[in-house]
Amino acid sequence: MFETTYLIDIILVAGFLLDLLFRDPRWLYHPVQAIGYSVIVLEKYTRLLFVSHLKIAGVVFLILQVVLWTGITVFILNIFYLHSQILLYIFTIYLVYSLLAVGSLTHEIYSVLKFIKSGNLSKAKIRAQGMVSRDLSKENKTGVIRAVIETATENISDGIVAPIFYYTLGGPVLMVFYKTVNTLDSMVGYRNLKYVDFGWASARMDDILNYVPARITGLILIFIALILGDSVRGSVIAWYRDSQLGPSPNGGIPITTYAGARDIKLGGPCFTFEGSQIEIPFVGGNKINYNESELKATLKYVYLSALIAFVLAILFLAYLPTNISNYFIF
Protein backbone atom coordinates (compact mmCIF):
# COMPACT_ATOMS: atom_id res chain seq x y z
CA MET A 1 0.00 0.00 0.00
CA PHE A 2 2.50 2.62 1.11
CA GLU A 3 5.66 3.05 -0.89
CA THR A 4 7.89 3.76 2.11
CA THR A 5 7.80 3.57 5.87
CA TYR A 6 8.16 7.36 5.92
CA LEU A 7 4.54 7.73 4.84
CA ILE A 8 3.46 5.56 7.76
CA ASP A 9 5.41 7.85 10.09
CA ILE A 10 3.92 10.97 8.48
CA ILE A 11 0.39 9.63 9.04
CA LEU A 12 1.14 8.96 12.72
CA VAL A 13 2.78 12.39 13.14
CA ALA A 14 -0.16 14.13 11.48
CA GLY A 15 -2.75 12.28 13.56
CA PHE A 16 -0.80 12.87 16.76
CA LEU A 17 -0.43 16.62 16.14
CA LEU A 18 -4.08 17.02 15.14
CA ASP A 19 -5.12 15.31 18.37
CA LEU A 20 -2.92 17.60 20.44
CA LEU A 21 -4.10 20.75 18.68
CA PHE A 22 -7.81 20.15 18.11
CA ARG A 23 -8.85 17.33 20.49
CA ASP A 24 -12.30 15.98 19.53
CA PRO A 25 -14.42 18.89 18.25
CA ARG A 26 -18.16 18.47 18.74
CA TRP A 27 -18.90 19.05 15.07
CA LEU A 28 -16.65 16.20 13.89
CA TYR A 29 -18.31 12.78 13.99
CA HIS A 30 -16.28 10.40 16.12
CA PRO A 31 -15.93 6.65 15.38
CA VAL A 32 -16.60 5.82 19.03
CA GLN A 33 -20.03 7.46 18.69
CA ALA A 34 -20.87 5.01 15.91
CA ILE A 35 -19.55 2.08 17.94
CA GLY A 36 -21.60 3.24 20.91
CA TYR A 37 -24.78 3.35 18.84
CA SER A 38 -24.14 -0.16 17.49
CA VAL A 39 -23.62 -1.39 21.05
CA ILE A 40 -27.13 -0.29 21.99
CA VAL A 41 -28.70 -1.96 18.95
CA LEU A 42 -26.73 -5.21 18.93
CA GLU A 43 -26.95 -5.69 22.68
CA LYS A 44 -30.74 -5.60 22.45
CA TYR A 45 -30.96 -8.23 19.70
CA THR A 46 -28.27 -10.61 20.96
CA ARG A 47 -29.93 -10.62 24.38
CA LEU A 48 -33.25 -11.51 22.73
CA LEU A 49 -31.67 -14.30 20.67
CA PHE A 50 -29.83 -15.86 23.62
CA VAL A 51 -32.07 -14.83 26.48
CA SER A 52 -31.17 -17.84 28.62
CA HIS A 53 -27.48 -17.94 27.66
CA LEU A 54 -26.11 -14.46 28.28
CA LYS A 55 -22.44 -15.52 28.12
CA ILE A 56 -23.03 -16.90 24.64
CA ALA A 57 -24.91 -13.71 23.77
CA GLY A 58 -21.90 -11.69 24.93
CA VAL A 59 -19.51 -13.74 22.78
CA VAL A 60 -21.71 -13.33 19.70
CA PHE A 61 -22.07 -9.61 20.46
CA LEU A 62 -18.29 -9.20 20.69
CA ILE A 63 -17.63 -11.07 17.44
CA LEU A 64 -20.29 -9.10 15.56
CA GLN A 65 -18.91 -5.77 16.76
CA VAL A 66 -15.31 -6.60 15.89
CA VAL A 67 -16.21 -7.98 12.45
CA LEU A 68 -18.50 -5.01 11.76
CA TRP A 69 -16.06 -2.22 12.55
CA THR A 70 -12.84 -3.74 11.30
CA GLY A 71 -14.73 -4.85 8.18
CA ILE A 72 -16.06 -1.34 7.56
CA THR A 73 -12.55 0.08 8.06
CA VAL A 74 -10.96 -2.35 5.59
CA PHE A 75 -13.76 -1.75 3.07
CA ILE A 76 -13.36 2.06 3.16
CA LEU A 77 -9.57 1.82 2.97
CA ASN A 78 -9.83 -0.46 -0.06
CA ILE A 79 -12.29 1.83 -1.81
CA PHE A 80 -10.02 4.83 -1.29
CA TYR A 81 -6.96 2.82 -2.30
CA LEU A 82 -8.56 1.91 -5.61
CA HIS A 83 -9.93 5.38 -6.39
CA SER A 84 -8.02 8.07 -4.48
CA GLN A 85 -4.69 7.87 -2.71
CA ILE A 86 -5.25 11.34 -1.24
CA LEU A 87 -8.55 10.30 0.35
CA LEU A 88 -6.88 7.13 1.58
CA TYR A 89 -4.25 9.11 3.45
CA ILE A 90 -6.76 11.67 4.74
CA PHE A 91 -9.03 8.93 6.08
CA THR A 92 -6.12 7.11 7.70
CA ILE A 93 -4.92 10.31 9.38
CA TYR A 94 -8.49 10.93 10.56
CA LEU A 95 -8.63 7.48 12.18
CA VAL A 96 -5.32 7.98 13.98
CA TYR A 97 -6.37 11.47 15.07
CA SER A 98 -9.80 10.43 16.34
CA LEU A 99 -8.64 7.28 18.15
CA LEU A 100 -5.95 9.00 20.20
CA ALA A 101 -6.94 10.78 23.42
CA VAL A 102 -3.99 12.99 24.37
CA GLY A 103 -5.68 16.30 23.60
CA SER A 104 -9.07 15.48 25.10
CA LEU A 105 -7.57 13.92 28.24
CA THR A 106 -5.26 16.84 28.98
CA HIS A 107 -8.02 19.33 28.22
CA GLU A 108 -10.30 17.72 30.79
CA ILE A 109 -7.55 17.73 33.41
CA TYR A 110 -6.82 21.41 32.67
CA SER A 111 -10.53 22.24 33.00
CA VAL A 112 -10.83 20.58 36.43
CA LEU A 113 -7.59 22.23 37.53
CA LYS A 114 -8.86 25.65 36.48
CA PHE A 115 -12.04 25.35 38.55
CA ILE A 116 -10.22 24.01 41.60
CA LYS A 117 -7.66 26.83 41.46
CA SER A 118 -10.47 29.38 41.30
CA GLY A 119 -12.12 27.80 44.35
CA ASN A 120 -15.18 26.60 42.42
CA LEU A 121 -15.34 23.01 43.66
CA SER A 122 -18.91 22.46 42.43
CA LYS A 123 -17.95 23.19 38.83
CA ALA A 124 -14.80 21.11 39.24
CA LYS A 125 -17.00 18.18 40.30
CA ILE A 126 -19.28 18.63 37.30
CA ARG A 127 -16.32 18.70 34.93
CA ALA A 128 -14.58 15.78 36.58
CA GLN A 129 -17.80 13.76 36.57
CA GLY A 130 -17.51 13.49 32.81
CA MET A 131 -14.23 11.63 33.27
CA VAL A 132 -15.04 9.18 36.05
CA SER A 133 -17.65 6.46 36.51
CA ARG A 134 -18.47 7.08 40.17
CA ASP A 135 -20.48 9.76 41.98
CA LEU A 136 -18.38 12.79 42.95
CA SER A 137 -21.14 14.83 44.56
CA LYS A 138 -20.07 13.87 48.11
CA GLU A 139 -16.33 14.21 47.55
CA ASN A 140 -14.13 16.96 48.97
CA LYS A 141 -11.39 18.66 46.94
CA THR A 142 -8.86 15.89 47.55
CA GLY A 143 -11.42 13.27 46.57
CA VAL A 144 -12.08 15.01 43.25
CA ILE A 145 -8.36 15.36 42.54
CA ARG A 146 -7.82 11.71 43.44
CA ALA A 147 -10.59 10.57 41.08
CA VAL A 148 -9.19 12.63 38.20
CA ILE A 149 -5.66 11.31 38.76
CA GLU A 150 -6.85 7.69 38.85
CA THR A 151 -8.84 8.12 35.63
CA ALA A 152 -6.13 10.11 33.87
CA THR A 153 -3.31 7.69 34.66
CA GLU A 154 -5.37 4.67 33.64
CA ASN A 155 -6.20 6.44 30.38
CA ILE A 156 -2.52 6.95 29.62
CA SER A 157 -2.58 3.25 28.81
CA ASP A 158 -6.08 2.89 27.31
CA GLY A 159 -6.27 6.16 25.41
CA ILE A 160 -2.67 6.84 24.37
CA VAL A 161 -0.15 4.01 24.65
CA ALA A 162 -2.43 1.16 23.55
CA PRO A 163 -3.78 2.87 20.39
CA ILE A 164 -0.24 3.86 19.36
CA PHE A 165 0.97 0.34 20.15
CA TYR A 166 -1.65 -1.28 17.92
CA TYR A 167 -1.05 1.24 15.15
CA THR A 168 2.61 0.20 15.08
CA LEU A 169 1.63 -3.47 14.90
CA GLY A 170 -1.12 -3.33 12.29
CA GLY A 171 -1.95 0.18 11.18
CA PRO A 172 -5.42 1.75 11.42
CA VAL A 173 -7.28 -1.56 11.11
CA LEU A 174 -5.72 -3.01 14.26
CA MET A 175 -6.13 0.37 15.94
CA VAL A 176 -9.88 0.25 15.17
CA PHE A 177 -10.02 -3.35 16.38
CA TYR A 178 -8.49 -2.31 19.72
CA LYS A 179 -10.69 0.75 20.11
CA THR A 180 -13.82 -1.27 19.36
CA VAL A 181 -13.04 -3.79 22.10
CA ASN A 182 -12.03 -1.04 24.53
CA THR A 183 -15.32 0.79 23.90
CA LEU A 184 -17.30 -2.41 24.43
CA ASP A 185 -15.52 -2.95 27.74
CA SER A 186 -16.35 0.59 28.87
CA MET A 187 -20.04 0.08 28.01
CA VAL A 188 -20.80 -3.53 28.93
CA GLY A 189 -17.75 -4.79 30.83
CA TYR A 190 -19.18 -4.29 34.30
CA ARG A 191 -19.41 -6.86 37.08
CA ASN A 192 -22.95 -5.95 38.05
CA LEU A 193 -26.10 -8.04 37.73
CA LYS A 194 -26.92 -6.75 34.25
CA TYR A 195 -23.51 -7.29 32.65
CA VAL A 196 -21.59 -9.88 34.67
CA ASP A 197 -22.44 -12.57 32.08
CA PHE A 198 -23.21 -10.56 28.96
CA GLY A 199 -20.14 -8.34 29.25
CA TRP A 200 -17.74 -11.10 30.27
CA ALA A 201 -16.30 -11.76 26.79
CA SER A 202 -15.77 -8.06 26.03
CA ALA A 203 -14.07 -7.49 29.39
CA ARG A 204 -11.76 -10.50 28.97
CA MET A 205 -10.81 -9.52 25.42
CA ASP A 206 -10.02 -6.01 26.64
CA ASP A 207 -7.82 -7.51 29.37
CA ILE A 208 -5.93 -9.51 26.74
CA LEU A 209 -5.42 -6.55 24.39
CA ASN A 210 -4.27 -4.25 27.19
CA TYR A 211 -1.87 -6.72 28.80
CA VAL A 212 1.24 -5.57 26.92
CA PRO A 213 0.36 -1.85 26.53
CA ALA A 214 -0.34 -1.52 30.28
CA ARG A 215 3.11 -2.89 31.11
CA ILE A 216 4.76 -0.68 28.52
CA THR A 217 2.94 2.23 30.17
CA GLY A 218 4.27 1.20 33.57
CA LEU A 219 7.84 1.20 32.21
CA ILE A 220 7.31 4.59 30.60
CA LEU A 221 6.03 6.03 33.89
CA ILE A 222 9.08 4.68 35.73
CA PHE A 223 11.34 6.33 33.15
CA ILE A 224 9.44 9.62 33.55
CA ALA A 225 9.86 9.38 37.33
CA LEU A 226 13.59 9.06 36.73
CA ILE A 227 13.89 12.09 34.46
CA LEU A 228 11.62 14.26 36.66
CA GLY A 229 13.38 13.31 39.89
CA ASP A 230 10.41 11.48 41.39
CA SER A 231 10.72 8.16 43.20
CA VAL A 232 11.74 5.36 40.84
CA ARG A 233 11.96 2.99 43.78
CA GLY A 234 8.49 3.97 44.95
CA SER A 235 7.00 3.44 41.49
CA VAL A 236 8.54 -0.03 41.14
CA ILE A 237 7.45 -1.09 44.63
CA ALA A 238 3.89 0.19 44.12
CA TRP A 239 3.61 -1.59 40.76
CA TYR A 240 4.83 -4.87 42.24
CA ARG A 241 2.85 -4.63 45.48
CA ASP A 242 -0.41 -2.91 44.51
CA SER A 243 -1.16 -3.21 40.79
CA GLN A 244 -3.23 -6.41 41.11
CA LEU A 245 -5.33 -5.33 44.09
CA GLY A 246 -8.14 -4.09 41.86
CA PRO A 247 -10.44 -6.02 39.53
CA SER A 248 -8.40 -5.37 36.37
CA PRO A 249 -5.05 -7.05 35.66
CA ASN A 250 -3.99 -4.00 33.66
CA GLY A 251 -5.72 -0.83 34.83
CA GLY A 252 -3.96 -0.81 38.19
CA ILE A 253 -0.48 -0.71 36.68
CA PRO A 254 -0.37 2.94 35.51
CA ILE A 255 -2.37 4.09 38.55
CA THR A 256 -0.12 2.44 41.12
CA THR A 257 3.12 3.21 39.27
CA TYR A 258 2.25 6.90 39.12
CA ALA A 259 1.11 6.97 42.75
CA GLY A 260 4.32 5.30 43.89
CA ALA A 261 6.46 7.69 41.86
CA ARG A 262 4.70 10.69 43.40
CA ASP A 263 4.42 9.13 46.88
CA ILE A 264 0.67 9.78 47.00
CA LYS A 265 -2.01 7.40 48.23
CA LEU A 266 -4.80 6.66 45.77
CA GLY A 267 -7.89 4.50 46.25
CA GLY A 268 -10.10 4.43 49.33
CA PRO A 269 -13.84 4.88 49.84
CA CYS A 270 -16.01 6.25 47.05
CA PHE A 271 -19.69 6.33 46.11
CA THR A 272 -21.76 4.75 43.35
CA PHE A 273 -24.54 6.66 41.61
CA GLU A 274 -27.01 4.47 43.52
CA GLY A 275 -25.69 5.99 46.77
CA SER A 276 -23.79 3.03 48.19
CA GLN A 277 -20.22 3.35 49.42
CA ILE A 278 -17.55 1.02 48.06
CA GLU A 279 -13.99 0.54 49.23
CA ILE A 280 -11.22 0.68 46.64
CA PRO A 281 -7.90 -0.67 47.97
CA PHE A 282 -5.37 1.97 48.92
CA VAL A 283 -2.37 1.94 46.59
CA GLY A 284 0.81 3.88 45.97
CA GLY A 285 2.69 6.03 48.43
CA ASN A 286 2.07 7.75 51.74
CA LYS A 287 0.71 11.26 51.18
CA ILE A 288 -3.05 11.42 51.76
CA ASN A 289 -3.60 15.16 51.50
CA TYR A 290 -2.56 16.68 48.20
CA ASN A 291 -3.80 19.65 46.23
CA GLU A 292 -4.12 20.96 42.69
CA SER A 293 -0.33 20.90 42.22
CA GLU A 294 -0.68 17.14 41.87
CA LEU A 295 -2.90 17.64 38.83
CA LYS A 296 -0.10 19.68 37.28
CA ALA A 297 2.24 16.74 37.87
CA THR A 298 -0.31 14.41 36.29
CA LEU A 299 -0.40 16.61 33.20
CA LYS A 300 3.40 16.36 32.91
CA TYR A 301 3.19 12.58 33.08
CA VAL A 302 0.43 12.44 30.47
CA TYR A 303 2.28 14.66 28.01
CA LEU A 304 5.61 12.91 28.52
CA SER A 305 4.02 9.46 28.26
CA ALA A 306 2.42 10.43 24.96
CA LEU A 307 5.69 11.87 23.64
CA ILE A 308 7.71 8.80 24.63
CA ALA A 309 5.15 6.36 23.19
CA PHE A 310 5.04 8.43 20.00
CA VAL A 311 8.85 8.48 19.62
CA LEU A 312 9.09 4.74 20.29
CA ALA A 313 6.46 4.10 17.62
CA ILE A 314 8.26 6.29 15.09
CA LEU A 315 11.53 4.46 15.75
CA PHE A 316 9.82 1.08 15.44
CA LEU A 317 8.11 2.00 12.19
CA ALA A 318 11.31 3.45 10.76
CA TYR A 319 12.90 0.02 10.93
CA LEU A 320 10.01 -1.92 9.40
CA PRO A 321 11.15 -3.94 6.39
CA THR A 322 9.90 -2.41 3.15
CA ASN A 323 8.01 -5.55 2.15
CA ILE A 324 5.97 -5.28 5.36
CA SER A 325 5.44 -1.53 5.27
CA ASN A 326 4.12 -1.71 1.70
CA TYR A 327 1.05 -3.55 3.04
CA PHE A 328 0.81 -1.77 6.35
CA ILE A 329 -2.79 -0.58 6.11
CA PHE A 330 -4.02 -4.16 5.90
Backbone torsions as a table, in degrees:
resi	resn	phi	psi	omega
1	MET	NA	-64.5	178.8
2	PHE	-86.4	145.7	-178.1
3	GLU	-77.9	-32.4	-179.7
4	THR	-141.0	162.4	176.1
5	THR	-69.2	-19.2	179.6
6	TYR	-62.2	-35.5	178.9
7	LEU	-65.8	-36.5	176.1
8	ILE	-61.9	-44.8	178.3
9	ASP	-61.8	-43.2	-178.3
10	ILE	-61.2	-40.9	178.5
11	ILE	-62.1	-44.3	178.9
12	LEU	-65.2	-43.3	178.4
13	VAL	-60.3	-46.8	-178.7
14	ALA	-62.3	-46.4	179.0
15	GLY	-62.9	-40.8	-179.9
16	PHE	-63.3	-46.0	-178.8
17	LEU	-68.0	-39.6	177.6
18	LEU	-61.8	-40.2	178.8
19	ASP	-63.7	-43.0	178.7
20	LEU	-63.8	-41.2	-173.0
21	LEU	-81.2	-39.3	-169.7
22	PHE	-117.7	-7.5	-179.4
23	ARG	53.5	-137.7	178.8
24	ASP	-117.9	88.8	-178.5
25	PRO	-62.6	146.2	-176.6
26	ARG	-62.6	-30.5	-175.9
27	TRP	-77.7	-15.8	-177.7
28	LEU	-94.5	121.3	-178.0
29	TYR	-65.3	133.1	-174.7
30	HIS	-105.4	136.5	179.8
31	PRO	-55.6	-34.3	-178.8
32	VAL	-65.2	-29.9	175.3
33	GLN	-61.8	-42.9	179.0
34	ALA	-66.1	-42.0	177.7
35	ILE	-61.4	-43.7	-179.9
36	GLY	-60.6	-40.0	178.0
37	TYR	-65.4	-41.5	-179.5
38	SER	-67.3	-29.0	176.2
39	VAL	-61.1	-46.2	-178.6
40	ILE	-60.7	-45.2	-177.1
41	VAL	-70.0	-51.3	-175.1
42	LEU	-70.5	-31.1	176.1
43	GLU	-61.4	-43.8	-178.9
44	LYS	-58.3	-47.8	-173.5
45	TYR	-78.2	-35.1	177.1
46	THR	-69.9	-32.9	174.4
47	ARG	-64.4	-39.6	179.8
48	LEU	-67.8	-36.9	-178.2
49	LEU	-73.0	-32.3	-177.0
50	PHE	-125.4	52.0	-171.2
51	VAL	-59.7	-29.8	-178.6
52	SER	-100.6	1.0	-177.2
53	HIS	-136.6	72.5	-172.0
54	LEU	-68.4	-28.3	176.0
55	LYS	-66.7	-40.1	175.8
56	ILE	-64.9	-41.5	177.0
57	ALA	-57.6	-42.4	-179.5
58	GLY	-65.9	-36.2	177.6
59	VAL	-66.9	-46.4	178.5
60	VAL	-61.5	-43.6	178.6
61	PHE	-58.0	-46.3	179.7
62	LEU	-62.1	-47.4	-178.6
63	ILE	-61.9	-44.8	-179.9
64	LEU	-61.1	-42.7	-179.4
65	GLN	-64.6	-45.7	-177.8
66	VAL	-65.4	-44.8	179.3
67	VAL	-64.2	-41.8	-179.1
68	LEU	-59.5	-53.4	-170.1
69	TRP	-81.7	-34.4	173.1
70	THR	-70.7	-36.0	177.5
71	GLY	-63.1	-45.3	177.4
72	ILE	-60.4	-42.3	-179.6
73	THR	-62.0	-48.1	179.5
74	VAL	-62.6	-41.2	-179.8
75	PHE	-60.6	-49.0	-178.9
76	ILE	-64.2	-42.2	179.1
77	LEU	-61.4	-40.6	179.1
78	ASN	-66.2	-41.6	178.6
79	ILE	-60.7	-47.5	179.6
80	PHE	-65.7	-37.3	179.2
81	TYR	-61.8	-38.2	-178.5
82	LEU	-77.1	-26.4	-170.9
83	HIS	-119.0	-24.4	-177.2
84	SER	-160.0	107.1	177.2
85	GLN	-63.2	-37.0	-179.6
86	ILE	-62.2	-47.1	178.5
87	LEU	-64.3	-33.6	176.9
88	LEU	-59.7	-48.3	-177.8
89	TYR	-69.4	-38.3	178.4
90	ILE	-62.9	-45.2	-179.4
91	PHE	-64.9	-39.7	179.4
92	THR	-65.6	-42.3	176.3
93	ILE	-61.7	-41.7	178.2
94	TYR	-59.0	-42.4	179.5
95	LEU	-62.8	-46.9	179.7
96	VAL	-61.7	-45.6	179.9
97	TYR	-59.7	-47.5	-174.4
98	SER	-75.7	-23.0	-176.3
99	LEU	-96.4	-0.5	170.1
100	LEU	-95.0	155.7	-174.3
101	ALA	-130.8	24.2	-178.8
102	VAL	-65.5	-52.2	-176.1
103	GLY	-63.5	-46.8	-178.3
104	SER	-67.4	-38.4	-179.8
105	LEU	-65.9	-48.0	-179.4
106	THR	-67.3	-33.6	178.0
107	HIS	-63.6	-41.8	178.8
108	GLU	-65.3	-40.2	177.9
109	ILE	-63.8	-45.3	177.7
110	TYR	-57.2	-42.7	-177.1
111	SER	-63.4	-45.5	177.5
112	VAL	-63.0	-43.7	179.7
113	LEU	-59.5	-41.4	-179.7
114	LYS	-61.1	-45.2	-178.7
115	PHE	-69.3	-37.5	179.0
116	ILE	-66.8	-42.1	179.8
117	LYS	-63.3	-32.6	179.9
118	SER	-83.2	-2.8	179.0
119	GLY	84.3	8.9	-178.0
120	ASN	-96.7	79.7	-175.9
121	LEU	-66.9	-34.1	-178.4
122	SER	-63.8	-42.4	177.5
123	LYS	-70.6	-33.5	176.2
124	ALA	-62.3	-40.1	177.9
125	LYS	-64.4	-42.8	-179.9
126	ILE	-62.0	-43.7	-179.5
127	ARG	-67.2	-44.1	-179.1
128	ALA	-67.8	-28.1	-178.6
129	GLN	-61.2	-28.6	177.2
130	GLY	-69.4	-14.6	-178.5
131	MET	-97.9	-28.4	-169.7
132	VAL	-114.9	159.4	-174.5
133	SER	-103.9	16.3	176.5
134	ARG	-124.9	165.6	-175.6
135	ASP	-78.1	124.1	-179.0
136	LEU	-102.0	1.1	-172.3
137	SER	-62.9	-27.4	-178.5
138	LYS	-98.0	2.2	-176.2
139	GLU	-82.2	149.0	170.3
140	ASN	-86.7	-173.6	-175.7
141	LYS	-60.4	-44.6	-179.9
142	THR	-63.2	-38.0	179.2
143	GLY	-63.9	-39.0	177.7
144	VAL	-67.0	-45.3	178.9
145	ILE	-60.7	-43.7	179.5
146	ARG	-59.1	-45.5	-178.8
147	ALA	-62.8	-41.8	179.8
148	VAL	-65.4	-42.7	179.2
149	ILE	-62.6	-44.8	-179.7
150	GLU	-60.9	-45.1	-179.8
151	THR	-67.4	-43.8	-177.1
152	ALA	-63.9	-44.9	-178.1
153	THR	-68.6	-37.7	176.0
154	GLU	-63.5	-36.6	-179.2
155	ASN	-75.4	-13.5	170.6
156	ILE	-57.9	-41.1	178.0
157	SER	-75.5	-55.2	-173.5
158	ASP	-67.8	-38.8	-171.2
159	GLY	-101.3	-10.9	-176.7
160	ILE	-127.5	-64.2	-173.6
161	VAL	-65.7	-46.8	-177.3
162	ALA	-63.2	-47.9	177.2
163	PRO	-59.2	-41.8	177.7
164	ILE	-64.7	-40.7	179.2
165	PHE	-58.6	-46.8	-177.6
166	TYR	-75.1	-26.0	172.1
167	TYR	-64.3	-42.0	-179.5
168	THR	-66.7	-28.7	-178.6
169	LEU	-84.2	-33.5	-173.0
170	GLY	-153.1	21.0	176.1
171	GLY	68.0	-162.7	-174.5
172	PRO	-64.5	-28.4	-179.1
173	VAL	-65.9	-46.8	178.9
174	LEU	-69.5	-30.8	175.1
175	MET	-63.3	-43.6	177.1
176	VAL	-65.2	-41.7	177.5
177	PHE	-56.0	-48.6	179.5
178	TYR	-61.7	-47.8	-175.0
179	LYS	-65.6	-33.0	176.4
180	THR	-62.0	-50.5	-179.4
181	VAL	-63.2	-42.2	-179.8
182	ASN	-62.9	-37.7	176.9
183	THR	-68.1	-40.9	177.3
184	LEU	-60.1	-43.6	179.5
185	ASP	-60.7	-41.1	-178.7
186	SER	-69.9	-20.8	-177.5
187	MET	-101.8	-32.9	-176.9
188	VAL	-127.7	-0.6	-174.5
189	GLY	-86.2	40.2	-178.2
190	TYR	-97.5	153.2	179.0
191	ARG	-98.9	40.7	175.8
192	ASN	-101.2	179.4	-174.3
193	LEU	-59.6	-36.9	-176.1
194	LYS	-71.8	-36.0	-169.2
195	TYR	-118.3	-1.1	-175.1
196	VAL	-58.8	-34.1	177.1
197	ASP	-95.0	-49.2	-176.4
198	PHE	-62.8	-39.5	-175.9
199	GLY	-89.6	1.6	-175.3
200	TRP	-58.8	-48.4	-176.6
201	ALA	-63.5	-43.0	179.6
202	SER	-64.0	-41.9	-179.8
203	ALA	-65.4	-41.7	-179.6
204	ARG	-68.5	-39.1	177.8
205	MET	-64.6	-39.0	176.7
206	ASP	-63.4	-39.8	176.7
207	ASP	-59.7	-43.1	-179.3
208	ILE	-64.2	-46.9	-176.4
209	LEU	-68.9	-28.5	-178.6
210	ASN	-91.8	-1.9	-175.7
211	TYR	-58.5	-52.6	-178.9
212	VAL	-73.7	-48.7	179.7
213	PRO	-56.6	-37.5	-179.8
214	ALA	-63.6	-37.5	-179.0
215	ARG	-76.8	-33.0	171.4
216	ILE	-63.0	-42.0	178.3
217	THR	-60.5	-43.3	177.7
218	GLY	-58.5	-43.3	178.5
219	LEU	-65.3	-39.8	177.4
220	ILE	-61.9	-43.0	-179.6
221	LEU	-65.3	-36.2	176.1
222	ILE	-64.3	-41.9	178.3
223	PHE	-63.8	-40.4	177.9
224	ILE	-63.9	-41.3	176.8
225	ALA	-57.4	-39.0	179.0
226	LEU	-64.4	-47.6	-175.6
227	ILE	-75.5	-22.6	178.7
228	LEU	-93.2	-5.0	179.7
229	GLY	80.5	18.4	174.1
230	ASP	-84.4	-174.6	-171.8
231	SER	-86.3	103.7	174.5
232	VAL	-65.8	-43.8	179.8
233	ARG	-59.8	-44.4	179.8
234	GLY	-63.1	-38.2	-180.0
235	SER	-67.5	-40.6	179.6
236	VAL	-66.9	-44.7	-179.8
237	ILE	-62.4	-45.1	-178.4
238	ALA	-64.0	-41.2	177.2
239	TRP	-59.0	-50.3	-176.6
240	TYR	-66.0	-41.1	-172.2
241	ARG	-84.6	-36.8	-165.3
242	ASP	-114.7	-15.3	-166.8
243	SER	-66.0	-21.4	-178.4
244	GLN	-104.3	14.6	179.8
245	LEU	-75.6	-24.1	-179.5
246	GLY	-90.2	-176.6	-176.1
247	PRO	-74.9	-21.8	-176.6
248	SER	-99.3	137.5	176.5
249	PRO	-75.3	-8.2	-175.1
250	ASN	-120.0	-41.7	-173.2
251	GLY	-60.7	-29.1	-178.8
252	GLY	-74.1	-18.5	-175.3
253	ILE	-65.2	-55.5	178.6
254	PRO	-65.1	-34.2	180.0
255	ILE	-64.4	-50.7	-176.7
256	THR	-70.9	-37.3	-179.8
257	THR	-64.2	-43.1	176.4
258	TYR	-63.6	-47.0	-177.5
259	ALA	-60.9	-40.0	177.8
260	GLY	-66.9	-39.8	178.8
261	ALA	-63.0	-37.4	-177.7
262	ARG	-93.5	-3.1	-178.9
263	ASP	56.7	41.4	175.5
264	ILE	-115.6	151.9	-179.7
265	LYS	-98.3	119.7	175.5
266	LEU	-107.9	172.2	-175.9
267	GLY	87.4	-168.3	-178.6
268	GLY	107.4	-170.6	-175.9
269	PRO	-69.5	143.5	173.5
270	CYS	-150.7	176.0	-171.8
271	PHE	-121.3	141.3	172.2
272	THR	-84.4	167.8	178.3
273	PHE	-70.8	-15.6	175.9
274	GLU	-82.9	-6.1	176.1
275	GLY	99.4	-5.7	-180.0
276	SER	-83.9	150.9	179.3
277	GLN	-96.5	134.8	176.1
278	ILE	-122.9	152.1	-178.7
279	GLU	-106.1	116.1	173.5
280	ILE	-94.4	133.3	-178.1
281	PRO	-57.2	139.3	174.5
282	PHE	-69.7	136.9	179.8
283	VAL	-138.7	161.6	171.8
284	GLY	97.9	-131.2	-173.3
285	GLY	-101.3	-143.2	-170.1
286	ASN	-111.6	-30.4	-173.2
287	LYS	-70.8	124.4	-179.5
288	ILE	-96.7	-38.7	-178.8
289	ASN	-98.8	114.7	176.1
290	TYR	-140.0	159.9	-172.3
291	ASN	-120.3	-161.6	-174.3
292	GLU	-63.9	-19.0	177.1
293	SER	-61.6	-25.5	178.4
294	GLU	-71.2	-29.7	174.6
295	LEU	-67.3	-34.5	176.0
296	LYS	-63.8	-40.2	177.0
297	ALA	-64.4	-39.4	178.3
298	THR	-61.3	-41.2	178.0
299	LEU	-60.3	-42.2	177.5
300	LYS	-58.8	-44.2	-178.9
301	TYR	-66.3	-38.0	178.7
302	VAL	-64.7	-50.3	-178.7
303	TYR	-61.8	-45.0	-178.7
304	LEU	-68.3	-37.2	176.6
305	SER	-61.0	-45.2	179.3
306	ALA	-62.4	-43.8	-179.1
307	LEU	-63.4	-44.8	-179.2
308	ILE	-65.5	-45.2	178.2
309	ALA	-61.0	-40.1	179.2
310	PHE	-63.8	-47.1	179.9
311	VAL	-63.8	-42.8	178.3
312	LEU	-61.0	-39.9	179.0
313	ALA	-65.7	-43.3	178.8
314	ILE	-60.4	-44.1	179.4
315	LEU	-64.2	-41.3	178.6
316	PHE	-62.9	-47.0	-177.7
317	LEU	-66.9	-31.4	-179.5
318	ALA	-63.8	-24.9	-177.9
319	TYR	-103.9	11.4	174.8
320	LEU	-66.1	135.5	174.0
321	PRO	-60.1	143.9	-176.6
322	THR	-57.9	-37.2	-177.9
323	ASN	-67.9	-22.4	174.4
324	ILE	-84.2	-45.9	-176.2
325	SER	-63.9	-26.9	179.2
326	ASN	-63.1	-22.4	-178.1
327	TYR	-118.9	30.8	-168.3
328	PHE	-68.2	-35.5	-177.8
329	ILE	-60.4	-35.3	-177.2
330	PHE	-103.0	NA	NA
